[in-house]
Amino acid sequence: MSDFQFAPGFRAAGGRCGLKASGKPDLALIVADGPCTAAGVFTTNQIKAAPVLYDQAVLAANAAGVRAIIANSGCANACTGPQGEQAASTMAQSAAAALGCDPGAVLVLSTGVIGVQLDTAKIAAGVQSLAPALAVAGAPSVAQAIMTTDTRPKTASTTLTINGRTITLAGVAKGAGMIHPMMATMLAIITTDAQIAPELLQSALHHATAATFNCVTVDGDPSTNDTVLLLASGAADVTIDSASYDAFCTALTDLSRDLARQIAADGEGATKLVEVTVSGAHSVSDARTIARAIARSPLVKTAIHGGDPNWGRILAAAGIAGVPFEPQLLKLWLGSVQVVASGTPCAFAEADAAAQMAGPEVAIRLDLGLADAVGQAWTCDLSAEYVSINADYRT
């Protein structure tokens, strides 16, 4: 991760401002060299944190002129009322003052404990120490600073060629618990040096998150703060238009999938990454809905943790997803071992099926036998450690 960088046109820094009692990094700045186009996708939870409301307003007013993102961990600034809304605005003002830009060009992210007022004095002091440290090489420190119960930072980058010119996409994410987004992800910041209109950028972000971040679950609980932001600096001097849009979407989706899988693999208490693929559906939406239902089932997740090839739990979870299918057509595989054909168990060795669940990655594939649409979801196993982490999260 040490050589990770955001896309050209961005500088970053992460460090400590004292929000976390542990003394770990808890504040980050990402700054563009000039005005960026920006897009965002946010939680649809009715309880929205102050930073979510603030960013929605900024993007509605200034999606073509964003200059910076300020992010903190250690405090979600959620369920904090008018004082919390003012704190989000004050965060932006602190960053704007240090960077010499308008507060309306600054986006805000927060993550941590819900219901605690944000100490804006610590934020302001932290910004003053971070601003002089902004550098291209500062990106890895951002990934560290936004972590909460994450055990490791999450970064990804990719490139694509448009008309002979190289475009870069690079992003960071955090998330380990309270993960079952109804929009996108936990927190993610993605940058690109492409030049792209805000409407196209927003469309591309919706497309990518629907297939990736929105298909991740750890515990079935959507957060109040879920946000993914995408900023385009234009530094590559390559314009994404209708002819290159599909290629850009593909690259953005690939990058987002990488980050989403990292989130699932680092779920609280996780020991296994689980990929659920549903094929043979009438629509991609149907396939994803069933895949998500399987992925969020505690019974499925505990069986995976124990290495128990209890395929009945998988079919039962699929059956309550709310998507009609024909049970007698179902086929199911655990890894490379087929365990169900025509909706009933087929001949397989229990030891072979158990072996498919023994490694750090587990693959489940369910074929509905109806059509040709495919969808995926990612999750992790459910261990006693998850309970331990969340039983005393605040204390």
Secondary structure as the mmCIF struct_conf table of DSSP 4:
data_model
#
loop_
_struct_conf.conf_type_id
_struct_conf.id
_struct_conf.beg_label_comp_id
_struct_conf.beg_label_asym_id
_struct_conf.beg_label_seq_id
_struct_conf.end_label_comp_id
_struct_conf.end_label_asym_id
_struct_conf.end_label_seq_id
TURN_TY1_P TURN_TY1_P1 SER A 2 ASP A 3
HELX_LH_PP_P HELX_LH_PP_P1 PHE A 6 ALA A 7
TURN_TY1_P TURN_TY1_P2 PRO A 8 GLY A 9
STRN STRN1 PHE A 10 GLY A 15
BEND BEND1 GLY A 18 GLY A 18
BEND BEND2 LYS A 20 LYS A 20
TURN_TY1_P TURN_TY1_P3 ALA A 21 SER A 22
STRN STRN2 LEU A 27 PHE A 42
BEND BEND3 GLN A 46 ILE A 47
HELX_RH_AL_P HELX_RH_AL_P1 ALA A 50 ASN A 62
TURN_TY1_P TURN_TY1_P4 ALA A 63 ALA A 64
STRN STRN3 VAL A 66 SER A 73
BEND BEND4 GLY A 74 GLY A 74
STRN STRN4 CYS A 75 CYS A 75
BEND BEND5 CYS A 79 CYS A 79
HELX_RH_AL_P HELX_RH_AL_P2 GLY A 81 LEU A 99
TURN_TY1_P TURN_TY1_P5 GLY A 100 GLY A 100
BEND BEND6 CYS A 101 CYS A 101
HELX_RH_3T_P HELX_RH_3T_P1 PRO A 103 ALA A 105
STRN STRN5 VAL A 106 THR A 111
BEND BEND7 GLY A 112 GLY A 112
TURN_TY1_P TURN_TY1_P6 ILE A 114 GLY A 115
HELX_RH_AL_P HELX_RH_AL_P3 THR A 120 LEU A 130
HELX_RH_3T_P HELX_RH_3T_P2 ALA A 131 ALA A 133
STRN STRN6 ALA A 135 ALA A 135
HELX_RH_3T_P HELX_RH_3T_P3 VAL A 136 GLY A 138
HELX_RH_AL_P HELX_RH_AL_P4 ALA A 139 ALA A 145
TURN_TY1_P TURN_TY1_P7 ILE A 146 ILE A 146
BEND BEND8 THR A 148 THR A 149
BEND BEND9 THR A 151 ARG A 152
STRN STRN7 LYS A 154 ILE A 162
TURN_TY1_P TURN_TY1_P8 ASN A 163 GLY A 164
STRN STRN8 ARG A 165 LYS A 174
BEND BEND10 ALA A 176 MET A 178
BEND BEND11 MET A 182 ALA A 184
BEND BEND12 MET A 186 MET A 186
STRN STRN9 LEU A 187 THR A 192
STRN STRN10 GLN A 195 GLN A 195
HELX_RH_AL_P HELX_RH_AL_P5 PRO A 198 ALA A 211
TURN_TY1_P TURN_TY1_P9 THR A 212 THR A 212
HELX_RH_3T_P HELX_RH_3T_P4 PHE A 213 CYS A 215
STRN STRN11 VAL A 216 VAL A 216
BEND BEND13 VAL A 218 GLY A 220
BEND BEND14 THR A 224 ASN A 225
STRN STRN12 THR A 227 ALA A 232
TURN_TY1_P TURN_TY1_P10 ALA A 235 ALA A 236
STRN STRN13 THR A 239 THR A 239
TURN_TY1_P TURN_TY1_P11 SER A 242 SER A 244
HELX_RH_AL_P HELX_RH_AL_P6 TYR A 245 ALA A 265
TURN_TY1_P TURN_TY1_P12 ASP A 266 ASP A 266
TURN_TY1_P TURN_TY1_P13 GLU A 268 GLY A 269
STRN STRN14 LEU A 273 ALA A 281
BEND BEND15 HIS A 282 SER A 283
HELX_RH_AL_P HELX_RH_AL_P7 VAL A 284 ALA A 295
TURN_TY1_P TURN_TY1_P14 ARG A 296 ARG A 296
HELX_RH_AL_P HELX_RH_AL_P8 PRO A 298 HIS A 305
TURN_TY1_P TURN_TY1_P15 GLY A 306 GLY A 307
HELX_RH_AL_P HELX_RH_AL_P9 TRP A 311 GLY A 319
TURN_TY1_P TURN_TY1_P16 ILE A 320 ILE A 320
BEND BEND16 ALA A 321 GLY A 322
HELX_RH_3T_P HELX_RH_3T_P5 PRO A 327 LEU A 329
STRN STRN15 LYS A 331 LEU A 334
TURN_TY1_P TURN_TY1_P17 GLY A 335 SER A 336
STRN STRN16 VAL A 337 ALA A 341
TURN_TY1_P TURN_TY1_P18 SER A 342 GLY A 343
STRN STRN17 THR A 344 PRO A 345
HELX_RH_AL_P HELX_RH_AL_P10 GLU A 350 ALA A 355
TURN_TY1_P TURN_TY1_P19 GLN A 356 MET A 357
BEND BEND17 ALA A 358 PRO A 360
STRN STRN18 GLU A 361 ASP A 367
BEND BEND18 GLY A 369 ASP A 372
STRN STRN19 ALA A 373 CYS A 380
HELX_RH_AL_P HELX_RH_AL_P11 ALA A 384 ALA A 391
TURN_TY1_P TURN_TY1_P20 ASP A 392 ASP A 392
BEND BEND19 TYR A 393 TYR A 393
#
